């Protein structure tokens, strides 16, 4: 697939089947994360791979809504970034999440980015909830979680006809 084909095919998947992600598939997704560019090449991101079903269940309740799908995924990758290394933690984490999302698509896996940053659970910041579940130091920030798994329910790819070229503005 070309990069354009991968971008068109990338869709959020919220239902996963019981097939396990292979070590090779997981390694490729993590490699993509490590290849993601960061501001001034500081590389503040770390990637916590969660496989334990009980922990996935806990993470599925980290915010008021939109994280429930984590309970049904095979693995989740929590992206954390060290604020003592870079103040661009949110941007750097987002790029890494995107790279992993695209690699999962290339591999034919289902994936969904679950936003944690700026979300709440019963009035408490979701980052704090995740930090407590995973015992993460306070100088790390949590941008999001990528839920991963095989799926029989991946939506159809987008098409180039769907893009809104009115969003492009040329300044001359």
Protein Blocks (a to p, Z undefined) as FASTA:
>chain_A
ZZklmmmmpccdfbdcfbdcdfklmmmmmmmmmmpccehhlopaccdddfbfklmmmmmm
mpfbhjlmmmmmmbdcdddddfklpcklmmmmmmmmmmmmmmmmmnopacddddfehpae
ehiafklmmmmmnopafkbccfbdcdddddfkbccdddfklpcfklpccdZZ
